[in-house]
Amino acid sequence: MINDLAHRPWPLPQSSWVMTQRWHDLLFMHWPLPVSVLRPFIPKELSVDSFNGSAWIGIVPFRMSNVRLKGLPGFPGTSAFPELNVRTYVTNGKKPGVWFFSLDATSPLAVKIARLWYQLPYFHAEMSIQAIGDTFHYKSQRRVYKTVRPELSVEYGPLGQSFLAQKGSIEHWLTERYCLYAFGYKNLYRSEIHHPPWKLQEARAKILTNTMAQFLSVPLPNRQPLLHFSRFQEVLVWNLQRDQKP
């Protein structure tokens, strides 16, 4: 994987990666929103990225495995678990990347480590994912002591043959991003990632409950989201680095 570089928009970092992860059975759910809706939630150092004039918010349920540091085995309770991301897309002017509004996981230790090490808004949640044939039943409810606990319940699965997104398409713009941004200690940080090009499929989904974006000032559009499925992705992750806006 480390030698598959032709699809990358910029070279790999000169430093070595520090973590590997495997992602399984991802559902990408995306809704368009005005840039102005998301702007208050993004650090001023970053620009909200847009496609054909719209920002996009994504809700992505999946499960992880082989989460481990380079050269070390996986630790019990932190190497395999369901995860749920709420995200949008940003740029600092030279490297388009991902901004996470929240990340939910079942592993309390993984949540603590990710919060401290990567300055990411991880939360502990009660989660389950059950596969019946090619249909995945996914449930998540955040474990916070508040009246409202963000939750997602969705049934989903793939449709059709897998494909690689073409450059310039909305699928390519949403998924082919090779860094994430985080803000902590009054500074902007970037973490580089690497993986093969996404193998996507069209997807079907029945959303039973979704309050994951309740922090927004407006509700999500009352329409079926743009849906994509990916069976598997293997990922390398680099350490956070201080980032400067050009």
URFEN-V695651 format. One record per backbone hydrogen bond with DSSP energy under -1.0 kcal/mol. NH is the residue of the N-H (numbers start at 1). CO is the residue of the C=O. Records with the same first field share a line. If there is no record, write none. Layout:
BEGIN
NH=CO  CO
END
This chain:
BEGIN
4=1
5=3
8=5
18=237
19=237
20=68
21=235
22=65
23=233
24=63
25=231
26=230
27=61
28=228
29=59
30=226
31=57
33=55
37=34
39=35
41=38
42=39
46=43
47=91
49=89
51=54
54=51
55=33
57=31
58=87
59=29
60=85
62=83
63=24
64=81
65=22
67=79
68=20
70=18
72=69
78=75
81=64
83=62
84=104
85=60
86=102
87=58
88=99
90=97
91=47
97=90
98=179
99=88
101=86
102=86
103=121
104=84
105=123
111=107
112=108
113=109
114=110
115=111
116=112
117=113
118=114
120=114
122=120
123=103
125=105
126=141
128=139
130=137
132=135
135=132
136=156
137=130
138=154
139=128
140=152
141=126
142=150
143=124
144=142
146=144
152=140
153=209
154=138
155=206
156=136
157=204
159=202
163=200
169=166
173=169
174=170
175=171
176=172
177=175
180=191
181=98
182=189
184=187
187=184
189=182
190=241
191=180
193=178
194=236
200=163
201=229
204=157
206=155
208=153
209=153
211=151
214=211
216=213
223=221
226=30
228=28
229=201
230=26
233=23
235=21
236=194
237=19
238=192
241=190
243=188
END
